[in-house]
Amino acid sequence: MLVDKGLLVGKLFDTYSGSSYSITGISWEGYDFLENARNDTIWKKVMADSKAKGTSMTMVVLNGLLTKAAQKYAGLD
């Protein structure tokens, strides 16, 4: 799923037992996500906001919220 969403770089292999990925790296989007998520203040704020609203999030929404919170935290918003 992380390859499909563009956070990791990899290749899908079809085998007799099913499909598997070979991960070869991390994308710029993946680096951005990790950079935003590793800030404990930003992570806790986004998670608390989500919990207060009682919603679940997709990776796209989570990444967008982390990016927006990081920009605000840095005074860019």
N, C-alpha and C positions, 0 to 999 in steps of 0.2 A: 504494500500500500504506500509506503514511503517513496518507493521508486515511481509508482504511478502518480503520486502527488508532486513529484519533482524535487523532493528533499534529499534523496540519495540517487546516485548514479549506479546503474546496474543493468544486467542483461538477463532475460528470461530464458531458461532452458527447459525444453520438454523432454521428460525421461519416461521410461516404462512405468515408473511408480507415480508419475504426476509431474507437475511443473515445479521448478525451483529457480531462485534468483542467485546470481553471483554479484555481490556488491563490490563495485570498483572504486567508489569515492563518494564524496558529499558535494552537493551542488551549492551555488551561491545562496539559493533560497534556503537550503538546509543550514548553512552557516548563519544566515540572518535569523532564522528561527531559534537556533541554539543560543545565539548572542542575546536575543531578547528574553528567552526563557531562563537563562542562567542568572539573571538579576532577580534575586529573591523578592525584593519590594514589588517589582513589576509583576512577577508570577503570582504572588499572593493577592495583589489587587485584582487581577483578571479573574483568578479563581473565585475570590470572594464575590465579585460582581456577578459572575455566572451562577454561583450557588444562591445568591439573593434573588435572582430572577427565576431560579428553578429550571434552568435550561441546560441541555447538553450541547456540546459544540463539535463541529467537524474540524479537521486540521486547518482547513482554509479559514474558517471563522476564528479559530484560536490564534493562528498566525497573524491575522489582521488585527485582532484585539491586542495582541502582544506588541505589534509594530506601533499601533496608535498610542498605547500606554508608554512605550519606550520613547516615542517622540515627545509626548507631554512631559515625561520625567526629565528629558534633556532640555526642556524649554523651547522645543521647536514647534509646538502646537499652539 
